[in-house]
Amino acid sequence: MNSYRVHDGASHRIDEIYLCTRATWGEAQARHYIRGLFAHFEAIAARRIAWRPIPAEFGVAGYFSRYEKHFVYWKVLGDGAVGIVAVLHQRMHQIARLREDAER
């Protein structure tokens, strides 16, 4: 079975995404976006999404993909599950924020 776990840094960002989306576009859109994000996590765990390595200059090993306006970063855990490390908006400084979330 393919599974995933959301790490603390990513969980914090998901909460921020939900609150910002709700404040800007309403409850229904916020729920829709978050459901889509979790479906994306499931697709990553099922290996239905291309696994692109995080560039070496980021200094964090793992993979990433894009979901709408966000980049999702993950690594493979010891048991083979996917660990979602960070979910960052495309306008965020990716290197600094990824390192910050990976340390949480």
C-alpha positions as protocol buffer text, in pm:
chain_id: "A"
residue {
  index: 1
  type: MET
  ca { x: 0 y: 0 z: 0 }
}
residue {
  index: 2
  type: ASN
  ca { x: 127 y: 344 z: -92 }
}
residue {
  index: 3
  type: SER
  ca { x: 95 y: 593 z: 190 }
}
residue {
  index: 4
  type: TYR
  ca { x: 207 y: 939 z: 285 }
}
residue {
  index: 5
  type: ARG
  ca { x: 259 y: 1137 z: 603 }
}
residue {
  index: 6
  type: VAL
  ca { x: 243 y: 1515 z: 634 }
}
residue {
  index: 7
  type: HIS
  ca { x: 532 y: 1655 z: 839 }
}
residue {
  index: 8
  type: ASP
  ca { x: 489 y: 1945 z: 1082 }
}
residue {
  index: 9
  type: GLY
  ca { x: 630 y: 2211 z: 848 }
}
residue {
  index: 10
  type: ALA
  ca { x: 395 y: 2109 z: 568 }
}
residue {
  index: 11
  type: SER
  ca { x: 100 y: 2085 z: 806 }
}
residue {
  index: 12
  type: HIS
  ca { x: 161 y: 2443 z: 917 }
}
residue {
  index: 13
  type: ARG
  ca { x: 171 y: 2562 z: 554 }
}
residue {
  index: 14
  type: ILE
  ca { x: -149 y: 2374 z: 469 }
}
residue {
  index: 15
  type: ASP
  ca { x: -325 y: 2552 z: 756 }
}
residue {
  index: 16
  type: GLU
  ca { x: -198 y: 2886 z: 619 }
}
residue {
  index: 17
  type: ILE
  ca { x: -316 y: 2798 z: 267 }
}
residue {
  index: 18
  type: TYR
  ca { x: -661 y: 2710 z: 394 }
}
residue {
  index: 19
  type: LEU
  ca { x: -698 y: 3028 z: 600 }
}
residue {
  index: 20
  type: CYS
  ca { x: -569 y: 3256 z: 323 }
}
residue {
  index: 21
  type: THR
  ca { x: -788 y: 3090 z: 58 }
}
residue {
  index: 22
  type: ARG
  ca { x: -1094 y: 3108 z: 283 }
}
residue {
  index: 23
  type: ALA
  ca { x: -1034 y: 3477 z: 358 }
}
residue {
  index: 24
  type: THR
  ca { x: -987 y: 3561 z: -10 }
}
residue {
  index: 25
  type: TRP
  ca { x: -1226 y: 3330 z: -197 }
}
residue {
  index: 26
  type: GLY
  ca { x: -1454 y: 3177 z: 65 }
}
residue {
  index: 27
  type: GLU
  ca { x: -1508 y: 2851 z: 251 }
}
residue {
  index: 28
  type: ALA
  ca { x: -1615 y: 2643 z: -51 }
}
residue {
  index: 29
  type: GLN
  ca { x: -1304 y: 2734 z: -253 }
}
residue {
  index: 30
  type: ALA
  ca { x: -1076 y: 2676 z: 47 }
}
residue {
  index: 31
  type: ARG
  ca { x: -1217 y: 2326 z: 97 }
}
residue {
  index: 32
  type: HIS
  ca { x: -1196 y: 2252 z: -276 }
}
residue {
  index: 33
  type: TYR
  ca { x: -830 y: 2357 z: -294 }
}
residue {
  index: 34
  type: ILE
  ca { x: -728 y: 2159 z: 16 }
}
residue {
  index: 35
  type: ARG
  ca { x: -911 y: 1847 z: -107 }
}
residue {
  index: 36
  type: GLY
  ca { x: -723 y: 1879 z: -436 }
}
residue {
  index: 37
  type: LEU
  ca { x: -395 y: 1921 z: -253 }
}
residue {
  index: 38
  type: PHE
  ca { x: -452 y: 1601 z: -53 }
}
residue {
  index: 39
  type: ALA
  ca { x: -551 y: 1418 z: -374 }
}
residue {
  index: 40
  type: HIS
  ca { x: -215 y: 1535 z: -513 }
}
residue {
  index: 41
  type: PHE
  ca { x: -40 y: 1384 z: -209 }
}
residue {
  index: 42
  type: GLU
  ca { x: -218 y: 1055 z: -275 }
}
residue {
  index: 43
  type: ALA
  ca { x: -110 y: 1064 z: -641 }
}
residue {
  index: 44
  type: ILE
  ca { x: 251 y: 1124 z: -533 }
}
residue {
  index: 45
  type: ALA
  ca { x: 238 y: 828 z: -292 }
}
residue {
  index: 46
  type: ALA
  ca { x: 87 y: 610 z: -566 }
}
residue {
  index: 47
  type: ARG
  ca { x: 369 y: 719 z: -801 }
}
residue {
  index: 48
  type: ARG
  ca { x: 121 y: 874 z: -1049 }
}
residue {
  index: 49
  type: ILE
  ca { x: 306 y: 1207 z: -1035 }
}
residue {
  index: 50
  type: ALA
  ca { x: 652 y: 1257 z: -1187 }
}
residue {
  index: 51
  type: TRP
  ca { x: 922 y: 1252 z: -918 }
}
residue {
  index: 52
  type: ARG
  ca { x: 1159 y: 1536 z: -1000 }
}
residue {
  index: 53
  type: PRO
  ca { x: 1463 y: 1561 z: -771 }
}
residue {
  index: 54
  type: ILE
  ca { x: 1496 y: 1878 z: -565 }
}
residue {
  index: 55
  type: PRO
  ca { x: 1784 y: 2081 z: -717 }
}
residue {
  index: 56
  type: ALA
  ca { x: 2114 y: 2027 z: -535 }
}
residue {
  index: 57
  type: GLU
  ca { x: 2152 y: 2399 z: -455 }
}
residue {
  index: 58
  type: PHE
  ca { x: 1850 y: 2372 z: -222 }
}
residue {
  index: 59
  type: GLY
  ca { x: 2061 y: 2158 z: 14 }
}
residue {
  index: 60
  type: VAL
  ca { x: 1766 y: 1928 z: 90 }
}
residue {
  index: 61
  type: ALA
  ca { x: 1736 y: 1580 z: -56 }
}
residue {
  index: 62
  type: GLY
  ca { x: 1402 y: 1469 z: -196 }
}
residue {
  index: 63
  type: TYR
  ca { x: 1155 y: 1538 z: -473 }
}
residue {
  index: 64
  type: PHE
  ca { x: 905 y: 1801 z: -580 }
}
residue {
  index: 65
  type: SER
  ca { x: 606 y: 1863 z: -803 }
}
residue {
  index: 66
  type: ARG
  ca { x: 364 y: 2145 z: -865 }
}
residue {
  index: 67
  type: TYR
  ca { x: 1 y: 2163 z: -758 }
}
residue {
  index: 68
  type: GLU
  ca { x: -167 y: 2472 z: -904 }
}
residue {
  index: 69
  type: LYS
  ca { x: 0 y: 2770 z: -730 }
}
residue {
  index: 70
  type: HIS
  ca { x: 210 y: 2561 z: -489 }
}
residue {
  index: 71
  type: PHE
  ca { x: 517 y: 2341 z: -497 }
}
residue {
  index: 72
  type: VAL
  ca { x: 501 y: 2019 z: -296 }
}
residue {
  index: 73
  type: TYR
  ca { x: 829 y: 1881 z: -158 }
}
residue {
  index: 74
  type: TRP
  ca { x: 867 y: 1528 z: -22 }
}
residue {
  index: 75
  type: LYS
  ca { x: 1110 y: 1252 z: 66 }
}
residue {
  index: 76
  type: VAL
  ca { x: 1087 y: 875 z: 90 }
}
residue {
  index: 77
  type: LEU
  ca { x: 1072 y: 755 z: 449 }
}
residue {
  index: 78
  type: GLY
  ca { x: 1241 y: 443 z: 586 }
}
residue {
  index: 79
  type: ASP
  ca { x: 924 y: 237 z: 550 }
}
residue {
  index: 80
  type: GLY
  ca { x: 876 y: 344 z: 185 }
}
residue {
  index: 81
  type: ALA
  ca { x: 599 y: 594 z: 262 }
}
residue {
  index: 82
  type: VAL
  ca { x: 618 y: 946 z: 125 }
}
residue {
  index: 83
  type: GLY
  ca { x: 687 y: 1222 z: 378 }
}
residue {
  index: 84
  type: ILE
  ca { x: 538 y: 1554 z: 267 }
}
residue {
  index: 85
  type: VAL
  ca { x: 796 y: 1803 z: 393 }
}
residue {
  index: 86
  type: ALA
  ca { x: 673 y: 2138 z: 259 }
}
residue {
  index: 87
  type: VAL
  ca { x: 398 y: 2299 z: 53 }
}
residue {
  index: 88
  type: LEU
  ca { x: 513 y: 2641 z: -67 }
}
residue {
  index: 89
  type: HIS
  ca { x: 341 y: 2907 z: -276 }
}
residue {
  index: 90
  type: GLN
  ca { x: 512 y: 2978 z: -606 }
}
residue {
  index: 91
  type: ARG
  ca { x: 594 y: 3334 z: -494 }
}
residue {
  index: 92
  type: MET
  ca { x: 776 y: 3224 z: -178 }
}
residue {
  index: 93
  type: HIS
  ca { x: 1154 y: 3202 z: -166 }
}
residue {
  index: 94
  type: GLN
  ca { x: 1172 y: 2827 z: -220 }
}
residue {
  index: 95
  type: ILE
  ca { x: 1521 y: 2750 z: -89 }
}
residue {
  index: 96
  type: ALA
  ca { x: 1492 y: 2935 z: 244 }
}
residue {
  index: 97
  type: ARG
  ca { x: 1136 y: 2822 z: 317 }
}
residue {
  index: 98
  type: LEU
  ca { x: 1204 y: 2459 z: 223 }
}
residue {
  index: 99
  type: ARG
  ca { x: 1503 y: 2448 z: 457 }
}
residue {
  index: 100
  type: GLU
  ca { x: 1292 y: 2606 z: 732 }
}
residue {
  index: 101
  type: ASP
  ca { x: 1008 y: 2356 z: 691 }
}
residue {
  index: 102
  type: ALA
  ca { x: 1244 y: 2058 z: 659 }
}
residue {
  index: 103
  type: GLU
  ca { x: 1389 y: 2144 z: 1002 }
}
residue {
  index: 104
  type: ARG
  ca { x: 1049 y: 2146 z: 1179 }
}
